C-alpha cells in the first residue's frame, strides 16, 4: 500500500477520534460554555488537517498530473480554506 494513502488515512482517523472524544467530552461536561470552547478548538484544528491531508495527496499526484491541472487543484484547496474562514 502507498505510504501517502496510509498517512492520509491515519490523519483523518486521528482527527475523527479527536472529534469523537470532543463530542463525548461535551456530553460529559454538560455545560454550554465548555462545549463552545471544545468546539472552537476542534474547529480551529480542522482546516489544518484538511490542508495537511490535501498536501499529502497533491504531492502524491504531482507526478501524474500536468502543471495546469495541479495549479487548479491547489487553487481549489486554497479557495476552500479562504471560504471556511
C-alpha positions as CSV (number, residue, x, y, z in Angstrom):
1,X,0.0,0.0,0.0
2,X,1.2,3.5,-0.8
3,X,2.6,5.3,2.3
4,X,0.8,8.5,1.2
5,X,-2.5,6.8,1.5
6,X,-1.6,5.4,4.9
7,X,-0.6,8.9,6.1
8,X,-3.7,10.5,4.7
9,X,-5.9,7.8,6.3
10,X,-4.2,8.0,9.6
11,X,-4.5,11.7,9.8
12,X,-8.3,11.5,9.1
13,X,-8.8,8.7,11.6
14,X,-6.8,10.5,14.3
15,X,-8.8,13.7,13.7
16,X,-12.1,11.7,13.7
17,X,-11.1,10.1,17.1
18,X,-10.3,13.6,18.4
19,X,-13.7,14.9,17.2
20,X,-15.5,11.9,18.8
21,X,-13.6,12.5,22.0
22,X,-14.6,16.2,21.9
23,X,-18.3,15.2,21.4
24,X,-18.2,12.8,24.3
25,X,-16.4,15.4,26.5
26,X,-19.1,17.9,25.6
27,X,-21.8,15.4,26.6
28,X,-20.0,14.5,29.8
29,X,-19.3,18.2,30.9
30,X,-23.0,19.2,30.2
31,X,-22.0,22.8,30.0
32,X,-22.7,25.1,27.1
33,X,-19.6,27.4,27.7
34,X,-17.2,24.4,27.9
35,X,-18.8,22.8,24.8
36,X,-18.3,26.0,22.8
37,X,-14.7,26.1,23.8
38,X,-14.2,22.4,22.8
39,X,-16.0,23.1,19.5
40,X,-13.8,26.1,18.9
41,X,-10.6,24.1,19.4
42,X,-11.9,21.3,17.1
43,X,-13.0,23.9,14.5
44,X,-9.6,25.6,14.5
45,X,-7.8,22.3,14.0
46,X,-10.0,21.1,11.2
47,X,-8.6,23.3,8.4
48,X,-5.0,22.3,9.3
49,X,-6.0,18.6,9.0
50,X,-7.7,19.4,5.6
51,X,-4.6,21.3,4.4
52,X,-2.2,18.6,5.6
53,X,-4.2,15.7,4.0
54,X,-4.6,17.7,0.8
55,X,-0.9,18.5,0.7
56,X,0.0,14.8,1.0
57,X,-2.5,13.9,-1.7
58,X,-1.3,16.7,-4.1
59,X,2.3,15.6,-3.6
60,X,1.3,12.1,-4.5
61,X,-0.5,13.3,-7.6
62,X,2.2,15.8,-8.7
63,X,4.0,13.3,-11.0
64,X,0.7,12.1,-12.6
65,X,-0.9,15.5,-13.4
66,X,0.1,18.2,-15.8
67,X,1.0,21.5,-14.2
68,X,-2.2,23.3,-15.3
69,X,-4.4,20.7,-13.5
70,X,-2.1,20.8,-10.5
71,X,-2.4,24.6,-10.3
72,X,-6.2,24.3,-10.5
73,X,-6.2,21.7,-7.6
74,X,-4.0,24.0,-5.5
75,X,-6.3,26.9,-6.2
76,X,-9.3,24.9,-5.3
77,X,-7.8,23.9,-1.9
78,X,-6.8,27.5,-1.3
79,X,-10.3,28.7,-2.1
80,X,-11.9,26.1,0.3
81,X,-9.6,27.4,3.0
82,X,-10.4,31.0,2.3
83,X,-14.1,30.2,2.2
84,X,-14.0,28.4,5.6
85,X,-12.8,31.4,7.5
